[in-house]
């Protein structure tokens, strides 16, 4: 009898050992946009480097990233001076600390917990990490040594820690900070059988920024496979059929948007190649929860409007980037869920909008004729081109610029407007400061739903997000009226300042030159009741009540899911759905 029991124990032990040996090691990387916890000159400098690192055809990649002679001038190029002014204000307004990182940590922890709970049933062992497109911590870039080691002939290793030009040397800056392992290095060291990427860079919609990380990761994995005779498979769960990879322009070799129109673009149809993550109705339902939480309880649903406001894509990325198409699917799902919950809401009061873009100034000499304009709110946030089209924009309820959408909703009689930015799932300075100011300059800050009670938790010093004028980064001195050789303070007050300077400020940049990003004409007063419906020629504004045809209702921003445990569980669900696609139900 004892011999039989001993034999059975040995069989069970061997079976357990075999099962353990057969268990697959699956790496799961949670991809996010990434940013900085607080405003510093170093973080702004490094953001420029990280952004352009993904574009080998850009001048910054070719001539600056690994050129120590020009490192001190990085924050003087392009729109860096504007960004410095913008972010210094935004971070100060929220008390200095961006909540995004804490939300990302909670989402990652919840996803990891949900995955670990299913390891036994799935027969896998999960290895989990996160990666950011421009992560502040280099250890969470795909492979930071590719930034440290010169990728151009004769380049210098990336060791810059500041100079007198940019408030350096920067405190606690490590010259070797990029000479470390990144997320994908750690994943490969874990001896995986499979590598899965799941993305919330812009709420899971496919996007060129995420593809930057995906494509770089694929290159690293391919090299690893060649060097080690491996066959590690990598799958991006937001694009499991590889649409963006197959659709990416192939000529000239190494094409990026900096080269303009490609010589050859594979025409890969979008039909049948969906994004299973961002198109999931469960995801839209979470978004709607955040919209509903910011309804005005004094306004009926039939008098409530919702404006979906989104970023777009850069010129030439329409050849392979379905961001706008994915966004429209998400928009449709959000609208359907709202109407399901509130059948009395007016469908015409749920509309989509986009931000501003540079426009052509034919007075400019040379090829680069696009500039920021006041009509486009001084913005340069891309174009909503649909995938693989000849630069076709969305139509119907999703066609508007946000200022036109707000005017339309006002004219349709909306008494409360909720603005949602569906391309994020976590609060940051963008959702907390930038977007509220963009809305307020159009329909006023005194219409903000919380203006009477204020919010000192989110905005510690003043209780609200609003600047005196949006465009806080612009120059404040204008050419003196009648004497352009002298300067005097510009006017940023709607209705005038009681001086010779007009509102809006006049263009200061010569018409034959591209308008400077800091030109005062690009700034808007964040006034009591906004610019929509107001004509200065018809009289002065009133700080106590709307006049003329200004908006008379209230408005609010939505509440992203942030640290809601459902976010992590949702991410884990899509990992498990990929691993067991025939399962009728994924366990909680």
C-alpha positions as CSV (number, residue, x, y, z in Angstrom):
1,X,0.0,0.0,0.0
2,X,2.8,2.4,1.0
3,X,4.6,1.7,-2.3
4,X,1.4,2.6,-4.3
5,X,1.0,5.9,-2.4
6,X,4.7,6.8,-2.9
7,X,4.3,6.0,-6.6
8,X,1.3,8.2,-6.8
9,X,3.1,11.1,-5.1
10,X,6.0,10.7,-7.5
11,X,3.6,10.8,-10.5
12,X,1.9,13.9,-9.1
13,X,5.3,15.6,-8.5
14,X,6.5,14.8,-12.0
15,X,3.2,16.1,-13.5
16,X,3.5,19.3,-11.5
17,X,7.1,19.7,-12.7
18,X,6.2,19.1,-16.3
19,X,3.3,21.6,-16.0
20,X,5.7,24.2,-14.6
21,X,8.2,23.6,-17.4
22,X,5.4,24.1,-20.0
23,X,4.1,27.3,-18.5
24,X,4.6,30.1,-20.9
25,X,6.2,33.4,-19.9
26,X,4.2,36.3,-21.3
27,X,5.5,39.8,-21.1
28,X,2.8,42.6,-21.0
29,X,3.9,46.2,-21.5
30,X,1.4,49.0,-20.7
31,X,2.2,51.8,-23.1
32,X,1.3,55.5,-22.3
33,X,2.3,58.9,-23.6
34,X,4.3,59.8,-20.6
35,X,5.2,63.2,-19.4
36,X,6.7,64.9,-16.3
37,X,5.6,65.1,-12.7
38,X,6.5,68.7,-12.4
39,X,7.9,71.6,-14.5
40,X,11.7,71.9,-14.8
41,X,13.9,73.2,-17.5
42,X,15.6,69.8,-17.6
43,X,12.3,68.0,-18.3
44,X,11.4,70.4,-21.1
45,X,14.8,70.1,-22.7
46,X,14.7,66.3,-22.5
47,X,11.2,66.2,-24.0
48,X,12.4,67.9,-27.1
49,X,15.2,65.3,-27.5
50,X,12.8,62.3,-26.8
51,X,10.2,63.5,-29.3
52,X,12.6,64.0,-32.2
53,X,14.5,60.8,-31.4
54,X,11.7,58.9,-33.2
55,X,12.2,60.8,-36.4
56,X,15.6,60.1,-38.0
57,X,14.9,62.4,-40.9
58,X,14.3,65.5,-38.7
59,X,17.0,68.2,-38.5
60,X,17.1,67.8,-34.7
61,X,17.9,64.1,-35.0
62,X,20.6,64.7,-37.6
63,X,22.2,67.8,-36.2
64,X,21.3,68.3,-32.5
65,X,20.6,65.3,-30.3
66,X,24.2,64.1,-30.5
67,X,25.9,67.5,-31.0
68,X,27.2,68.9,-27.7
69,X,28.0,72.3,-29.3
70,X,24.3,73.1,-29.9
71,X,22.8,71.4,-26.7
72,X,22.7,74.8,-24.9
73,X,20.5,76.2,-27.7
74,X,17.8,73.5,-27.8
75,X,15.2,75.5,-25.9
76,X,15.6,78.4,-28.3
77,X,14.4,76.4,-31.3
78,X,10.9,76.0,-32.8
79,X,8.0,76.3,-30.4
80,X,10.2,75.5,-27.3
81,X,9.9,79.1,-25.9
82,X,6.1,78.9,-26.2
83,X,6.0,75.5,-24.4
84,X,8.2,76.8,-21.6
85,X,5.8,79.7,-21.0
86,X,2.7,77.4,-21.2
87,X,3.9,74.6,-19.0
88,X,5.4,76.9,-16.3
89,X,1.9,78.5,-15.9
90,X,0.0,75.2,-16.1
91,X,2.1,73.3,-13.5
92,X,2.0,76.3,-11.2
93,X,-1.8,76.5,-11.4
94,X,-2.2,72.8,-10.3
95,X,0.3,73.2,-7.4
96,X,3.4,71.9,-9.3
97,X,2.6,68.2,-9.4
98,X,0.9,66.5,-12.3
99,X,-1.5,63.6,-11.1
100,X,-0.9,61.6,-14.3
101,X,1.9,59.5,-13.0
102,X,0.0,58.4,-9.9
103,X,-2.9,57.4,-12.1
104,X,-0.7,55.4,-14.4
105,X,0.9,53.6,-11.5
106,X,-2.5,52.6,-10.1
107,X,-3.7,51.4,-13.5
108,X,-0.6,49.3,-14.0
109,X,-1.0,47.8,-10.5
110,X,-4.6,47.0,-11.1
111,X,-3.9,45.4,-14.4
112,X,-1.0,43.4,-13.0
113,X,-3.2,42.2,-10.1
114,X,-5.9,41.1,-12.5
115,X,-3.4,39.2,-14.7
116,X,-1.7,37.5,-11.9
117,X,-5.0,36.2,-10.6
118,X,-5.5,34.4,-13.9
119,X,-2.0,32.9,-14.3
120,X,-3.1,29.4,-13.2
121,X,-6.2,29.2,-15.4
122,X,-4.3,30.5,-18.4
123,X,-1.3,28.4,-17.9
124,X,1.1,31.4,-18.1
125,X,3.4,33.5,-16.0
126,X,3.0,37.2,-16.6
127,X,5.9,39.7,-16.6
128,X,4.5,43.2,-16.5
129,X,6.1,46.6,-17.0
130,X,5.2,50.0,-18.6
131,X,6.7,52.2,-21.3
132,X,6.2,55.8,-22.2
133,X,6.7,57.6,-25.6
134,X,8.5,60.4,-23.7
135,X,8.7,58.9,-20.3
136,X,10.4,61.2,-17.8
137,X,12.4,58.2,-16.3
138,X,14.7,56.9,-19.1
139,X,14.3,53.4,-17.6
140,X,10.8,53.4,-19.1
141,X,11.7,54.3,-22.6
142,X,11.9,51.4,-25.0
143,X,15.8,51.3,-25.1
144,X,17.4,54.5,-23.7
145,X,20.9,53.5,-24.8
146,X,19.7,54.3,-28.4
147,X,19.5,57.9,-27.1
148,X,22.8,57.7,-25.2
149,X,24.8,56.2,-28.0
150,X,25.2,58.5,-31.1
151,X,23.1,57.4,-34.0
152,X,24.8,59.8,-36.4
153,X,28.4,59.8,-37.6
154,X,30.7,61.7,-35.4
155,X,28.1,62.3,-32.7
156,X,28.6,62.8,-29.0
157,X,27.1,60.5,-26.4
158,X,24.0,62.1,-24.8
159,X,25.3,63.3,-21.5
160,X,24.0,66.9,-21.3
161,X,23.2,68.3,-17.8
162,X,22.6,71.9,-18.6
163,X,24.5,75.1,-18.9
164,X,24.1,78.8,-18.1
165,X,21.8,79.1,-21.1
166,X,19.1,76.8,-19.6
167,X,19.5,77.2,-15.8
168,X,22.2,74.5,-15.6
169,X,24.0,72.6,-14.3
170,X,20.7,70.9,-13.5
171,X,20.3,69.6,-9.9
172,X,20.9,65.9,-9.4
173,X,21.4,65.4,-13.2
174,X,23.2,62.2,-14.0
175,X,25.2,62.4,-17.3
176,X,24.8,58.6,-17.6
177,X,21.0,58.6,-17.2
178,X,20.4,57.3,-20.7
179,X,23.1,54.6,-20.4
180,X,20.8,52.1,-18.8
181,X,18.3,49.3,-19.6
182,X,14.9,50.3,-20.7
183,X,11.5,48.5,-20.6
184,X,12.2,46.3,-23.6
185,X,15.7,45.5,-22.4
186,X,14.1,44.2,-19.2
187,X,11.5,42.2,-21.1
188,X,14.0,40.5,-23.2
189,X,16.2,39.6,-20.2
190,X,13.1,37.8,-18.7
191,X,13.4,35.1,-21.4
192,X,9.8,35.5,-22.7
193,X,7.8,33.2,-24.9
194,X,5.6,36.1,-26.1
195,X,5.5,39.9,-25.8
196,X,2.2,41.7,-25.7
197,X,1.8,45.5,-25.9
198,X,-1.4,47.2,-24.8
199,X,-1.8,51.0,-25.3
200,X,-3.5,54.0,-23.7
201,X,-1.2,56.6,-25.3
202,X,-4.3,58.4,-26.6
203,X,-7.1,56.3,-25.0
204,X,-6.1,53.3,-27.0
205,X,-6.8,54.6,-30.4
206,X,-4.1,53.8,-32.9
207,X,-1.7,56.7,-33.4
208,X,1.7,57.5,-34.9
209,X,3.2,58.3,-31.5
210,X,2.3,54.8,-30.2
211,X,3.5,53.3,-33.5
212,X,6.9,55.0,-32.9
213,X,7.2,52.8,-29.8
214,X,5.8,49.7,-31.4
215,X,8.1,50.0,-34.5
216,X,11.1,50.6,-32.3
217,X,10.2,47.7,-30.1
218,X,9.8,45.4,-33.1
219,X,13.3,46.4,-34.3
220,X,14.8,45.6,-30.9
221,X,13.0,42.3,-30.8
222,X,14.0,41.3,-34.3
223,X,17.7,42.1,-33.5
224,X,17.3,40.0,-30.3
225,X,15.9,37.1,-32.2
226,X,18.7,37.2,-34.8
227,X,21.4,37.5,-32.1
228,X,20.0,34.7,-30.0
229,X,18.4,32.4,-32.5
230,X,15.0,33.1,-30.9
231,X,11.5,33.4,-32.3
232,X,9.9,35.7,-29.8
233,X,6.6,37.1,-31.1
234,X,5.5,40.6,-30.4
235,X,1.8,41.7,-30.7
236,X,0.3,45.1,-30.2
237,X,-3.2,44.3,-28.9
238,X,-4.7,47.6,-30.2
239,X,-3.6,46.6,-33.7
240,X,-3.4,42.8,-33.6
241,X,-3.6,42.4,-37.4
242,X,-0.7,44.8,-37.9
243,X,-2.6,47.3,-40.0
244,X,-0.2,50.2,-39.3
245,X,2.9,48.1,-40.0
246,X,1.5,46.9,-43.3
247,X,0.3,50.3,-44.3
248,X,3.5,52.2,-43.5
249,X,5.1,53.8,-46.6
250,X,8.0,51.8,-48.0
251,X,9.7,54.2,-50.3
252,X,12.0,56.0,-49.8
253,X,13.5,53.6,-47.3
254,X,13.3,54.8,-43.8
255,X,10.5,57.2,-44.7
256,X,9.0,59.5,-41.9
257,X,6.7,62.5,-42.2
258,X,9.7,64.9,-42.4
259,X,10.2,63.7,-46.0
260,X,6.7,64.7,-47.1
261,X,4.7,62.6,-49.6
262,X,6.2,59.1,-49.9
263,X,7.1,57.6,-53.2
264,X,5.3,54.4,-52.4
265,X,2.4,53.9,-49.9
266,X,0.9,50.4,-49.6
267,X,-2.9,50.9,-49.8
268,X,-4.2,48.7,-47.0
269,X,-8.0,48.9,-46.4
270,X,-9.2,49.7,-42.9
271,X,-12.2,47.4,-43.2
272,X,-11.9,44.2,-41.3
273,X,-8.9,45.6,-39.3
274,X,-10.5,47.0,-36.2
275,X,-9.0,48.2,-32.9
276,X,-10.5,45.8,-30.3
277,X,-9.5,48.0,-27.3
278,X,-10.7,51.5,-28.1
279,X,-13.8,50.2,-29.9
280,X,-15.0,48.1,-26.8
281,X,-18.4,49.5,-25.6
282,X,-17.3,48.9,-22.1
283,X,-14.6,51.5,-22.6
284,X,-17.1,54.1,-23.9
285,X,-19.3,53.4,-20.8
286,X,-16.4,54.4,-18.5
287,X,-16.1,57.6,-20.5
288,X,-19.8,58.3,-20.2
289,X,-19.6,57.8,-16.4
290,X,-17.2,60.7,-16.4
291,X,-19.4,62.9,-18.5
292,X,-22.5,62.2,-16.4
293,X,-20.6,63.0,-13.2
294,X,-20.3,66.6,-14.5
295,X,-23.9,67.2,-15.5
296,X,-25.5,70.2,-13.9
297,X,-28.2,68.8,-11.6
298,X,-30.3,71.9,-12.2
299,X,-30.4,71.3,-16.0
300,X,-32.5,68.5,-17.6
301,X,-30.8,66.0,-19.9
302,X,-32.8,67.3,-22.8
303,X,-31.2,70.7,-22.3
304,X,-27.7,69.3,-21.8
305,X,-25.1,69.1,-24.5
306,X,-21.8,67.2,-24.8
307,X,-18.9,68.3,-27.0
308,X,-16.2,65.7,-27.7
309,X,-12.9,67.5,-28.3
310,X,-10.0,65.7,-29.9
311,X,-6.4,66.1,-31.1
312,X,-5.6,65.2,-34.7
313,X,-2.6,63.9,-36.7
314,X,0.4,65.6,-38.5
315,X,0.6,66.1,-42.2
316,X,1.6,63.0,-44.2
317,X,0.7,60.6,-41.3
318,X,-2.6,59.9,-43.0
319,X,-0.8,57.4,-45.2
320,X,-0.7,54.9,-42.3
321,X,-2.3,56.4,-39.2
322,X,-6.0,55.5,-38.5
323,X,-6.2,57.7,-35.4
324,X,-9.1,59.8,-36.6
325,X,-11.0,56.7,-37.8
326,X,-10.5,55.0,-34.4
327,X,-11.5,58.2,-32.6
328,X,-14.8,58.4,-34.6
329,X,-15.6,54.8,-33.5
330,X,-15.0,55.8,-29.9
331,X,-17.1,59.0,-30.4
332,X,-20.0,56.9,-31.9
333,X,-19.9,54.5,-28.9
334,X,-19.9,57.4,-26.4
335,X,-22.9,59.0,-28.1
336,X,-24.8,55.7,-28.3
337,X,-24.2,55.1,-24.6
338,X,-25.3,58.6,-23.7
339,X,-28.5,58.3,-25.7
340,X,-29.1,54.8,-24.2
341,X,-28.9,56.2,-20.7
342,X,-30.7,59.4,-21.4
343,X,-33.3,58.9,-24.2
344,X,-34.5,62.5,-23.9
345,X,-31.1,63.9,-24.8
346,X,-31.1,65.6,-28.2
347,X,-28.8,63.7,-30.6
348,X,-28.0,67.0,-32.3
349,X,-26.5,68.2,-28.9
350,X,-23.8,65.5,-28.9
351,X,-21.2,66.6,-31.4
352,X,-17.5,66.3,-32.0
353,X,-14.8,68.9,-32.6
354,X,-11.1,69.3,-33.3
355,X,-8.5,71.8,-32.3
356,X,-6.8,74.5,-34.5
357,X,-4.1,74.1,-37.0
358,X,-1.6,76.3,-38.9
359,X,-2.8,77.9,-42.1
360,X,-1.1,79.1,-45.2
361,X,0.1,82.7,-45.5
362,X,0.9,83.3,-49.2
363,X,2.8,86.5,-48.3
364,X,5.6,84.5,-46.8
365,X,8.6,83.9,-49.1
366,X,9.9,80.4,-49.3
367,X,8.4,76.9,-49.1
368,X,7.3,77.0,-45.4
369,X,4.2,79.2,-45.6
370,X,2.1,77.8,-42.8
371,X,1.8,79.8,-39.5
372,X,-0.3,80.1,-36.4
373,X,-3.3,82.3,-36.8
374,X,-5.8,84.0,-34.5
375,X,-8.6,82.5,-36.5
376,X,-7.3,79.0,-35.6
377,X,-6.8,80.2,-32.0
378,X,-3.0,80.3,-32.3
379,X,-2.9,76.5,-32.3
380,X,-0.8,74.0,-34.3
381,X,-2.4,70.7,-33.4
382,X,-2.6,68.9,-36.7
383,X,-5.4,68.0,-39.1
384,X,-8.2,65.4,-38.8
385,X,-7.4,63.5,-42.0
386,X,-9.1,60.2,-42.3
387,X,-6.9,57.2,-42.9
388,X,-5.7,56.6,-46.5
389,X,-7.7,59.4,-48.0
390,X,-6.8,62.4,-50.0
391,X,-6.9,64.6,-46.9
392,X,-10.6,64.1,-46.2
393,X,-12.0,65.5,-43.0
394,X,-14.9,63.9,-41.0
395,X,-18.3,65.2,-41.7
396,X,-21.7,65.2,-40.0
397,X,-21.8,65.6,-36.2
398,X,-18.0,65.1,-35.9
399,X,-16.8,67.9,-38.3
400,X,-16.5,71.0,-36.2
401,X,-13.7,73.1,-34.7
402,X,-14.4,73.5,-31.0
403,X,-15.3,77.2,-31.2
404,X,-17.8,76.5,-34.0
405,X,-19.2,73.6,-32.0
406,X,-19.7,75.7,-28.9
407,X,-21.4,78.4,-31.0
408,X,-23.7,75.8,-32.5
409,X,-24.6,74.3,-29.2
410,X,-25.3,77.7,-27.8
411,X,-27.6,78.5,-30.8
412,X,-29.4,75.2,-30.4
413,X,-30.4,76.3,-26.9
414,X,-28.1,74.1,-24.7
415,X,-28.2,75.2,-21.0
416,X,-25.3,73.1,-19.9
417,X,-22.3,71.9,-22.0
418,X,-19.9,69.1,-20.9
419,X,-16.6,68.9,-22.8
420,X,-14.9,65.6,-22.9
421,X,-11.4,64.9,-24.3
422,X,-11.8,61.2,-25.1
423,X,-8.2,60.7,-26.1
424,X,-7.1,60.6,-22.4
425,X,-8.0,58.4,-19.5
426,X,-6.1,60.3,-16.8
427,X,-6.1,63.9,-15.6
428,X,-3.0,66.0,-16.4
429,X,-2.2,69.7,-17.0
430,X,-3.9,69.2,-20.4
431,X,-7.3,68.3,-19.1
432,X,-7.0,70.4,-15.9
433,X,-5.7,73.7,-17.3
434,X,-5.2,73.9,-21.0
435,X,-8.6,72.7,-22.1
436,X,-10.6,74.7,-19.6
437,X,-8.9,77.9,-20.8
438,X,-9.6,77.0,-24.4
439,X,-13.3,76.6,-23.6
440,X,-13.5,79.6,-21.3
441,X,-12.1,82.0,-23.8
442,X,-15.0,81.1,-26.1
443,X,-17.9,81.0,-23.6
444,X,-16.6,82.5,-20.4
445,X,-15.2,81.5,-17.0
446,X,-18.2,82.8,-15.0
447,X,-20.3,80.1,-16.7
448,X,-18.0,77.4,-15.3
449,X,-20.2,75.2,-13.2
450,X,-17.9,75.4,-10.2
451,X,-17.0,79.1,-10.2
452,X,-19.0,79.9,-7.1
453,X,-17.6,77.1,-4.9
454,X,-14.1,76.9,-6.5
455,X,-11.8,73.9,-6.3
456,X,-8.8,74.3,-4.1
457,X,-7.9,70.6,-4.2
458,X,-7.1,70.7,-7.9
459,X,-6.0,74.4,-8.0
460,X,-4.4,75.0,-4.6
461,X,-3.7,78.8,-4.9
462,X,-6.7,80.2,-6.6
463,X,-9.3,77.5,-6.8
464,X,-9.7,77.6,-10.6
465,X,-7.7,76.9,-13.8
466,X,-8.3,80.2,-15.6
467,X,-5.6,82.6,-16.8
468,X,-6.2,86.3,-17.4
469,X,-5.7,85.6,-21.0
470,X,-5.0,82.3,-22.9
471,X,-1.7,82.7,-24.6
472,X,0.1,83.5,-21.4
473,X,3.4,82.7,-23.1
474,X,3.1,85.5,-25.7
475,X,5.1,88.8,-25.6
476,X,3.4,91.5,-23.7
477,X,4.8,94.5,-25.4
478,X,3.5,95.8,-28.7
479,X,4.6,98.5,-31.2
480,X,3.4,101.9,-30.0
481,X,0.5,103.2,-32.0
482,X,1.8,105.8,-34.4
483,X,5.4,105.1,-33.5
484,X,6.5,101.5,-34.4
485,X,10.0,102.2,-33.2
486,X,8.8,102.3,-29.6
487,X,6.9,99.7,-27.5
488,X,4.1,99.9,-25.0
489,X,2.0,97.3,-23.1
490,X,-0.4,95.3,-25.3
491,X,-4.1,95.0,-24.5
492,X,-5.4,91.6,-23.5
493,X,-8.8,92.7,-22.2
494,X,-12.0,92.2,-24.3
495,X,-13.6,95.6,-24.6
496,X,-10.3,97.5,-24.5
497,X,-7.8,98.7,-21.9
498,X,-8.4,102.4,-22.1
499,X,-5.2,102.9,-24.0
500,X,-4.4,103.4,-27.7
501,X,-3.6,99.7,-27.9
502,X,-6.5,97.7,-29.4
503,X,-8.0,94.4,-28.4
504,X,-7.3,92.0,-30.0
505,X,-3.6,93.0,-30.2
506,X,-2.4,93.7,-33.7
507,X,0.0,91.4,-35.5
508,X,3.6,92.3,-34.6
509,X,5.4,90.0,-37.0
510,X,5.8,91.4,-40.5
511,X,3.2,89.9,-42.8
512,X,5.9,88.5,-45.1
513,X,7.4,86.5,-42.3
514,X,5.9,83.5,-40.4
515,X,4.0,84.8,-37.4
516,X,6.1,84.3,-34.3
517,X,4.7,81.8,-31.8
518,X,5.0,84.5,-29.2
519,X,3.1,87.2,-31.2
520,X,0.6,89.0,-28.9
521,X,-2.1,88.8,-31.6
522,X,-2.4,85.0,-30.8
523,X,-3.7,85.6,-27.3
524,X,-7.3,85.7,-26.2
525,X,-8.8,87.3,-23.1
526,X,-10.4,84.7,-20.8
527,X,-13.3,87.0,-20.2
528,X,-16.4,86.6,-18.0
529,X,-18.7,85.4,-20.7
530,X,-16.5,84.8,-23.7
531,X,-16.0,85.7,-27.3
532,X,-18.7,83.5,-28.8
533,X,-21.7,85.7,-29.6
534,X,-20.0,89.0,-28.8
535,X,-19.2,91.8,-31.2
536,X,-17.1,94.7,-29.8
537,X,-18.5,97.0,-32.5
538,X,-22.0,96.7,-30.8
539,X,-20.9,97.8,-27.4
540,X,-18.8,97.0,-24.3
541,X,-19.0,93.6,-22.5
542,X,-20.6,93.3,-19.1
543,X,-18.7,91.6,-16.3
544,X,-21.9,90.7,-14.5
545,X,-24.0,89.1,-17.2
546,X,-23.9,88.0,-20.8
547,X,-24.7,90.6,-23.4
548,X,-25.6,90.5,-27.1
549,X,-25.7,86.8,-28.0
550,X,-23.2,85.4,-25.5
551,X,-23.8,82.0,-23.9
552,X,-26.1,82.1,-20.9
553,X,-25.9,78.5,-19.6
554,X,-23.2,76.6,-17.7
555,X,-20.3,74.3,-18.7
556,X,-17.9,71.8,-17.2
557,X,-15.1,69.5,-18.1
558,X,-15.7,65.7,-17.8
559,X,-14.0,63.5,-15.2
560,X,-11.5,60.9,-16.6
561,X,-11.5,57.5,-14.9
562,X,-8.0,58.2,-13.5
563,X,-7.4,55.6,-10.7
564,X,-10.7,53.7,-11.2
565,X,-9.9,50.0,-10.7
566,X,-12.0,49.3,-13.8
567,X,-9.2,50.7,-16.0
568,X,-6.7,48.1,-15.0
569,X,-9.2,45.3,-15.2
570,X,-10.2,46.5,-18.7
571,X,-6.6,46.3,-19.9
572,X,-6.2,42.9,-18.3
573,X,-9.4,41.7,-20.0
574,X,-8.0,42.5,-23.4
575,X,-4.8,40.7,-22.7
576,X,-6.7,37.6,-21.6
577,X,-9.1,37.8,-24.6
578,X,-6.1,37.7,-26.9
579,X,-4.7,34.7,-25.0
580,X,-8.0,32.8,-24.9
581,X,-10.0,34.2,-27.8
582,X,-12.6,31.4,-27.8
583,X,-13.5,31.9,-24.2
584,X,-17.2,32.8,-23.7
585,X,-16.4,35.0,-20.7
586,X,-13.2,36.4,-19.3
587,X,-13.0,35.9,-15.5
588,X,-13.1,39.0,-13.3
